[in-house]
Amino acid sequence: MVHQKNGLLSDDALTRPWDGASYECSIAVVGGSTAAYMAALTALKLKLDVCLVQPQRMVGGQFTAQALPASDDGDLLRHKADLTTLNGEEFAISKSQRLFRRRQRQLQPVAGQIVEDPGGSWVCPLSTTPVAASTALNEKLLPYLKSGKLTLIPYAEPTSLVLAATGNETSVRRVTGVMCQDTKTKHAFTVYAKVVVEATDLGDLLEVGDVPSRVGQEARSETDEAILPEDARPQCQQSFTFDVLVERTQPGKGVPIGMPTEYGRVPWLNLHEFTGDFWVRKNTVWKKRDFFNAFGIFRYRRLLRRSLYKKTISPGDVAVINWGTSSHPERGQCCGNDYRTGYLVGLDRSERQQQIARARTRTQAYIHFLQTNGSPDLKPRGDLTWTKDGIALEPYIREARRGIAMTTIRHEDVAASFFPNQARARTFNDTLGIGQYHYLDLHGNLVDGHVSPTGKDVIALPFTLPAGALVPINTDGLVLSAKSIGTTHITNAAYRMHPVEWAIGEAGGFLAAFSVWTGKQPREIVRNESLLRKLQGFLARNGIPIVWFDDVSHTDQDFEAIQVMAAAGIINSENEKNLHFRPYASVSRAVVCTALVSLLGLEKNTPAQPSFRDVQLGQHWAYSNIETLKAKNMVAGVGRGRFAPDQAMTRQQLGFLVKKAMPKHHEAAFVGTPRDRRIVQRRDLSRVLYALLKAKLAI
């Protein structure tokens, strides 16, 4: 009977292929990342059969096998509701991710109570143990494993792509499957699918499938990012880290992790780098926070606590040690277990394994250093990582091989310096999701030549996820996901975070499913406005935000209309300086005219002589839009040669306008919206015009 225990699925939930086996499914997801899990679950919920091929037994990537279930949330996700905005979990993430976070809290009560942050770390607003996270993730998969809709193949990696035979010369290839190998038995097997999702943590499917991709820091000519140098530096990659879980024990009850053989004798085990103290400089004064300080290294990413009071650190508390670099008053930059000596992407497999082994040893060395330099009361918690020594099964990965996609998300699309006095970064017209992390968090390795943005160049504004970034430029049948989407070395630093990777997986799952349903390739969907808007509407209908608004919840009855109309650029935020949509605010006659011209795609008319004395050329921002509708005999004035552009429009007036613009669809557009004399609200306008957009595009 398929079940789970301690976060691990039972043996009968797993499929172990024999040599030469083949499988057929609608969608194949390759990889063990957080995005891989979400892409698979999304397709399953959409009633498609899925094969999930991954390197470990457990799903979830960052949350589980990489032992970092301390979500890197942006400031907006942490936001508390106030008079004008909602709680962050209602607008900054999808409904499914919100439910996952709620379940994590339920699975790990503190002192018998369900609390907002079970771990109580000082850097993350929500953290639990890998076992709790894995349990919550598995619960959603169990029904599909029992029904046979999900084939879960562990301990496997891709070896090549299966391509369709084409009888003509074409620059676009089509993927029909993936050849893989069981890493334990060495059995080779093939998974055939209508769509394949690349969701490995290092972009390995791109490498073995010879899909055009980029590695490390690009050249300026490759991405057109002004901050980059002229030459590419592929070895400039983000560091990676083997996380480790340790418990604070009663005095004298610590369990030594052991000293590595080369401790202190090789560069990656340089004792001079290690520190158990966190030094903070304010003005010219240095203050030391020891390891168990309320804002020290242990509680930095604490995952489990005994006390309801968050700042209390008690025996029995468990933390994941994931410490990068920090300043020291005497030694400059000190480090923890971040592995900066080498890199993983672009190496052959034997070299990669050597780097992975060194990184794992570095983590062991760091814990040994802590235990022998002031913090002896630590015990590795391998029961929470499914390992003997508490060190994660896999390294925590920050950067992968990235596919060259239809859309490349550049520094200029994300950084605050390119959007002065604005609350958002670029809203892509083909957006399938949103994300936010307050800065571009680059953990550079020790290779020379890293570009390090500063000032507003390093601040990341709330951004969107373009569908084009999920579609490789010359390969059909393939959807990019996880960290292999069309970001750059710089923008990946914001798109790699837990909540964003979840959103990427969800978007990729919907795109793959939509491709199967329609029989259209992902690139066709992105290029076809009718298909794209239909896909966006489907995501929004399922509680997935695709445009940033902090006052419209994914449970709002007009959420779909508001989100899609904003993505289409028809009804935007009232003020670019904030994230408010203001759904109950009134709408002026000029705004309605502008939205309708955009919806209908009319060629703008700008006559030299104005039709209305209160709408003059060069004096009113909506002059061309109002004149365009006047020329089409769709609008009239209010008398005495006036149009009253800033006067609020009534629902009745909107009804007259819609009847003239699209008479066949007038009645359908006002289902649920009375045509009375009440003022049109922004949500009303979105609802009515969304109905017209769907009619226009035959959605």
Buried (B, 14 or more C-beta within 10 A) or exposed (E): EBEBEEBBBEEEBBBBBEEEBEBBBBBBBBBBBBBBBBBBBBBBBBEBBBBBBBBBBBBBBBBBBBBBBBBBBBEBBBBEBEEEBBBBBBBBBBBBBBBBBEBBBEBBEBEEEEBEBBBBBBBBBBBBBBBBBBBBBBEBBBEBBBEEBBBBBBBBBBBBBBBEEEEEEEEEBBBBBBBBBBEEEEBBBBBBBBBBBBBBBBBBBBBBBEBEBBBBBBBBEBBEBEBBEEEBBBBBBBBBBBBBBBBBBEEEEBBEBBBBEEBEEBEBBBEEBBBBBBBEEEEEEEEEBEBBBEEBBBBBBBBBBBBEEBEEBEEEBBBBBBBBBBEBEEEEEBBBBBBBBBBBBBBEEEEBEEBBEBBBBBBBBBBBBBBEBEBBBBBBBBEBBBBEBBBBBBBBBBBBBBBBBBBBBBBBBBBBBBBEEBBBBBBBBBBBBBBBBBBBBBBBBBBEEBBEBEEEBBBBBBBBBBBBBBBBBBBBBBBBBBBBBBBBBBBBBBBBBBBBBBBBBBBBBBBBBBBBBBEBBBBBBBBBBBBBBBBBBBBBEBBBBBBBBBBBBBEBEBBBBBBBBBBBEBBBBBEEEBBBBBBEBBBBBBBBBBBBBBBBEBEEBEEEEBBBEBBEEEEBEBBBBBBBBBBBEBBBBBEEEEBBBEBBBBBBBBBBBBBBBBEEBBEEBBEEBEBEEEBBBBBBBBBBBBBBBBBBBEB
